[in-house]
Amino acid sequence: MNTASLAGEVMVPFFGATLCIAPAITRPTVPFGVRVPAERARATIIRRERYAYYWRTAALGVGATITAVLLQGHGSWWLSRIILLLLVAADLGCYWLARNKITAVKRAEDWYAGRRQVIATDTSWRTDPPRFPVRWLIPALAVIAATVIVGVIRYPDLPARLAVGFAGSGPGSGPGNGQSHGTPKSVVSAFGIVVGQLYVTLLWTGLMVLVYRSRPDIEATDPAASTRRYRRFLAACTRAVLTLLALVNLSLLLAALRTWQVYRVSGFGSALPVLPFVVGLLIFATTAVRTGQGGFRLSGGRAGYGPPAGTDRDDDRFWIAGLIYLNRDDPAIMVGARFGVGWTFNVANPMAWLVIAGMVAVPVGLAAIFAAAGG
Amino acid sequence: MLLSIEPDDPVPIYQQIRDRIVEAIAGGRQPAGSGLPSTRQLAVDLGVNFHTVNKSYDLLRQEGLLRLSRKSGAVIQRDPGSGPPRPDWAEDWAARLRTLLAEAAAQGLPAADILRACEAAIAGFAFPRDNQREGQP
């Protein structure tokens, strides 16, 4: 068993559980990505489809986890990834099923007939903007600094060939993956993991800064209270992401220490680098469950001042499958995700593609450099 | 300030944004000297084209209600406590008010109901105290 396959196997139950509970942390007015008026959020069809989804995805998640555990050791490291892909595809199938049934009833009964559909905002979001919690970035940067210091100290004593796995730079790819073909010792091969840490840290910090500049998820039925909830949600989510970043960097540091032969482990000990990453994922998942999408599960304090602005506009036509946002008239680059907790890009905005291209180009470029350096 | 628009309403969106800001100024929720988001920010928050918000802000600037500068952004310039408006503006407003009241009369709304509606609207505005007394019959 190596670290990569272990990380892959951890992801199977994690994704299984995350996708299973996603409807519970999604705002009740967008069940399965379908916009519904608040008065219809408890409609029979929605409750029925939600329970059906829970049961189906729970069974799929348990089945996939058992399969991954039984097959571990019998296959290559990529086997758990295939199981994970199949699980995600099957869960999305369940999502699609529920979504189609709710959409059909919504259309047949014309849930939005005669409703005043509005878009609401609170200008205080811009005139008194929330501050990015820069201090929470310190642990992630401190771990990178520690990695560099240990690396510089160890470098002169390293052997001529190193067991390096650059694929360990990303959280999904398994920190310190044990593709232990020897790579000639060089600054590039020895410090590859530091570059990985820097990339992950800059990427996620950049994305969170972008989220701070994006629009908040405000409910037209209670704009003032939902803005306050969103502020608390964003602060909590950012702290969770920055904590996850620090723990991902710690995982990469542990993988680096092994590459630099500071410690040697085998068997279950190879799980050590994965441990901080798993803890980080659990912290993020707990935060998401506590806050809910856009903070809807948080107590909003007193109700907003003034009457409700109206019903949230039926914007289903801008969401492909309720998951991908495509609106040419909307200048937003990022918007709140429609299913589960998080954010997504407005794929109709060229700036969004520029950001995505940057996100992809950097690791591809780095991988090319490492491949060239590693011979 | 809470701002909401109805994208499917026949009233153009730029006009709706302008109207909501004027109402917020009159209601005391957006006093003189207070800031508004930049045109880009408000466009993102409402999910509308940047030029739409630009048009609203330009209208408010022409009416003397908003000051736009590179340094301080969009700042409210007048409110109910800023003193009397320009005489030419008052004449223009009276003509528009006549049309608006004529619409109610043409539809058969009794004079008493029209007056009541006017009083109800005025009750929601944040006049300074001396200004309010002047308005008393």
Interface residues (C-beta under 8 A of the other chain):
Chain A: R116 Q117 V118 I119 A120 T121 D122 T123 S124 W125 R126 T127 S214 R215 P216 A220 P223 A224 G304 Y305 G306 A309 G310 R313 N327 D329 D330 P331 A332
Chain B: M1 L2 L3 S4 I5 E6 P7 D8 S34 G35 L36 P37 S38 R40 Q41 L42 A43 V44 D45 L46 G47 V48 N49 F50
